[in-house]
Amino acid sequence: MAANEGMAMKARPATTAPAPTHTQAIELLRATHLFSSLAELDLTNLAASCDTRDIAGGELLITQGEPGDDLFVIVSGKFRASHTGPGGDELVLGDVMAGEFVGEAALLERTARTANVRALVPGQVLTFSRTTLERFLDRHPDSRSVLTGTLGYRVEWSAARSYRPATAVVIRMLGEQMSDLDEPALHQLENEVQWVTVPRGTLILKQGTPGDCLYFVVTGRLRAFALRDDGSEARIGEIGPRESVGEMALLSNEPRSANVAAVTDCQLLRLSKRGFDRLITEHPKTMAVFTRTIVERLGKQIRSRGFVAQLRASPLVTADDCAEVTRTQNLVLRNLKITQMYHRLSLEMTTLIGHEDANWCTFACNASKTAGYSIRREQRPASGVFRRLGRYRAMRRIWQIFVPLAERVDLESSFGRILQAVSDSISAGNLKVFAEVAPIFVQAIRTFHQDVEHDADKLESFLGATLRPGATEAGGQDHLREAFTHYYEAMFEPSAKRKAEIILLANLKVGLHEQIRLQPNIVDALNAPLIVGVQGVIHRSLANALSRFLPNAVATRTVRGLGVAERLTVDRLMATWRRLGTARMMQIRLPYGSLRIGADMPLLPRHRLFPDTLQTIEHPELIHFIKRFEVDPESMKGSRAHDWGNLDDRMRFILTLFRTRQKSLELFDQPFLFEQRVAMTADMVPEGRL
C-alpha cells in the first residue's frame, strides 16, 4: 500500500474484541523483548498498571511532532509508521504488529514524536504513560535496574531501531529461511512473528531459562556461548542471516542450554512457542526444517569434540616426523603420508586459531588427497581424451593437420609414459611444498600453542629464525612471514568477523606462496600428454620424408626451420589443451563431493554465497588482495578457472574456494580409515579404495 493511500483511508470502527485478561497481558509483556527480562512478579504488577485502548482502522495512534508520553504494546491489528517530510511527502518506515511495541521515546528522551503511526485495521493496544511507568519503577526498584540495564545502551538502541517491513518483504525473508513452506503457510507464519531490532551486546536468550520462542536472523550476527562453573565463557558458535536459533529448547521442552547475544546490531523475527506449536501442528513438514538445523549444529559440536579427541590421542607433529615423510621413496605411499600429515597439522592449528575456520593445512590435506588420484595414475585414458577433444571447434583445425601425423605414433603405447610423466610432476610438486611449508607450521604450533596474550618479540623471533626474507619468486618467504603474522594476530582477535577475515588472508598468502612454487610442476603435468605423446611427431615425420627427396644438408636445414614452426604449433596446441582440460576434466575432491575447477563455484546451503562472517569484506589488506586477482566479491560468476596453468587464473579460483568453504567443518574429516592409517604407519600402501 502506498503511503498516501494509508494516510487517506477513512477511520473504521474500533475493534469490538474484549480487552485481554490480566493473564493474557502478562503473557504479552513477557513475549515483548523490552520487558522479557523482568521477574515474574514485576511482570504481574506491570500488567496491572497498563490501560487497554481500542483503535479504529485509519486512526492515528501516534502523531508526528506531538510530545512522546506513552509507550504502546500491540495486542492486535496492524499499524503503519510513516514520516512526513518538509515538502509534505510521506515516507513509509514500516509496520508494527501484535507483540511488538512503539513509542519507546517515552522511556528514552523527552522529545517530540518523529513519525506517524496509523492503524491499518481495527486493533487494540496496551498503553503505558510515562507517569505510570515512573510510578511503577519507583515501587519496584529491582525492575528499574533491569530496565535500566536493558536501556543502558539507549542511544545505540535508538539508532538500531527499525520498523517492520511490508508484508511482502517479510514473506520473502521467511521464504529464504523456510524454503520448504508454501505460500499459505508463509502468510500464516508472517502473522505469528514479531519484528525485533536489538543493538550489539544485547542478550536475547539466557542459559537455563525455559524455551518460549525462537529467532530468525534477518540482518546482523548473534553469538552462542555457555557459562562454565568458574564463570568463564565457552564459545559455541555464531548465527547469521537466514539462520535460526532457539528451536532446540522448543522441541525438547528443556531449558536453554546456552546464552545468545547480538554481536552486531540485529534485525530479527521472533516466533513465540505458541506460534511454533501451531506451525508444527498445521504444517508438519516444517519440523524437518528445524530438525535439519539442529542436526547441522550437533554435527559441528560432534566434529569439535572429535578434534579434541584426536589431538589428545597423538603428540604434536615434530620436524623429524616431516623429514621421515619426505624420505619415503614410494611416490604413492609418500603422497598418502603427506595427506595424513597435513590432516594432523590442520587439527593442531585449531589449538592456535580455533576450530570454526579451516586453515591452509585443512585445504592442503584435501588438495593432496586429490593429487593422489593422479599420482596413482587413476585417470581417464589419454587416447580417449584426445579423441573427444577432436569434437571441439577450437581444436578442429589444428587437429585436421596434426592427427594424421600423430597417428604414425602409437598413442596407446605412449599412454603409460604420459601418465608416468603426469604422476612424476604432481608428486614432485606435492613433495616440494610439503618439505618447505609443513616444518614451518610444526614450528609455529610448537612455539605459540600455549600463548594466552600477544607477544610481539616472540613473534619476531620466530619469523627471523624460521623464515627467509625475500620474494617467493626469488626463493624468499615473505608471503609466509606475512601469513604467520596474520595467524598469530587471529589467535587474540575477539571479533569473530575480523578473525575470520584475518584467517582467510593468512590462508590466501600461504596459498599464493604455494602456487608460485608449484607453477612449473603444474604446467609440466598439464602439458605432459602433448609433450610426451605428440611433440616431435612432425619433426620426425618430415625428416624421414624429406631425406628421401633432398640432399642431406638441404633436408637438415629445411627440417630445422620447420622445427621452429612445430614448436610454435605445439605451444598453441598446449595452451588450447590446458583450457579444455581445465574446463572438462579437472576437479578437486572434498569430503562431501567434488568441485569442478572449470565451473563456477556452487552456492552454499540455503543459497548463500559465503559464510556469514565473510559475506562482506572489511579488512583493507584482504580487499586489496581480492582486487589484485579481479575476483567479484559479491558473486560466483567468473569464479571458474579457464587455464589451470595460469597462476592468476588459478588464484582466482582458490580465493573463492577458500572464502566459500572456510566454515565447512567437513574439511577437517579424517582422510583415511583407521586400517589404512595403520598400513601407512607400517610403510605399506593400504589396500582398497583410497
Number of C-alpha atoms within 10 A of each C-alpha: 8 9 17 13 8 19 19 9 14 12 17 15 15 18 18 12 11 9 17 15 11 14 11 13 22 21 16 22 24 21 21 20 19 18 18 19 21 20 13 12 12 19 21 18 15 22 22 14 16 20 14 18 18 20 26 23 22 23 22 19 19 22 18 17 13 13 15 23 19 19 22 23 26 25 24 21 20 19 28 27 27 24 19 16 10 7 6 8 12 19 15 22 19 16 22 26 25 22 24 26 23 19 21 18 20 22 20 15 12 12 13 15 20 19 22 22 27 26 29 23 21 22 25 27 25 23 18 23 18 17 12 16 19 14 12 17 17 12 12 15 12 14 21 17 14 16 18 13 13 19 17 13 14 17 12 14 19 16 11 16 16 17 21 24 17 15 15 11 11 21 20 15 21 22 18 17 19 20 14 14 18 11 12 9 17 21 17 14 19 21 16 20 25 23 26 24 22 25 23 19 15 20 18 17 25 19 16 13 14 15 23 20 20 24 22 26 24 23 16 21 24 26 21 23 19 19 14 9 7 6 8 10 13 12 13 17 15 21 21 21 23 19 19 22 23 23 23 18 20 20 16 10 12 13 16 22 20 21 21 25 22 22 22 17 21 24 25 23 23 25 25 20 18 12 18 21 14 15 20 14 12 10 13 11 13 19 14 12 15 18 14 12 16 18 11 12 14 12 14 19 14 11 17 18 13 15 21 15 11 14 17 10 9 9 10 15 19 15 15 10 13 20 14 11 19 17 10 14 9 11 18 19 22 23 27 25 24 24 27 21 21 27 24 23 23 24 24 26 23 21 17 21 22 15 22 18 21 28 28 24 27 25 24 22 27 23 18 26 25 17 22 25 16 20 26 17 18 11 11 10 14 19 17 11 14 16 11 10 18 16 11 11 10 14 15 14 11 15 20 11 10 17 17 10 17 18 11 11 15 11 20 14 11 17 17 15 16 24 24 19 22 24 23 18 22 25 23 17 21 24 18 16 16 23 17 14 16 21 20 19 22 19 15 20 20 15 13 19 16 10 12 10 10 15 12 12 9 12 17 13 10 19 21 12 8 15 16 15 16 13 13 18 10 8 11 15 22 18 22 27 22 15 24 23 18 20 22 23 20 23 22 15 15 9 11 17 20 17 22 25 25 24 26 24 25 27 26 25 23 22 23 21 21 21 21 14 18 20 16 14 21 21 19 17 23 25 23 22 25 18 17 18 23 19 18 17 18 21 18 13 15 17 18 13 11 16 15 10 10 12 10 13 9 13 19 15 11 15 21 14 11 16 17 12 14 18 15 12 14 22 16 12 18 19 16 15 22 19 18 19 19 22 19 15 13 17 16 15 17 18 13 10 8 12 16 19 25 23 20 17 21 16 13 13 9 12 10 14 20 23 19 21 21 19 17 14 17 12 14 8 13 17 15 11 15 19 12 11 16 15 20 14 18 11 14 19 13 16 25 23 25 20 23 24 23 16 17 18 18 21 23 20 24 21 22 23 19 20 23 22 17 25 20 16 18 16 22 25 18 16 20 18 10 10 11 19 19 14 14 18 13 10 14 14 19 19 9 6 6 14
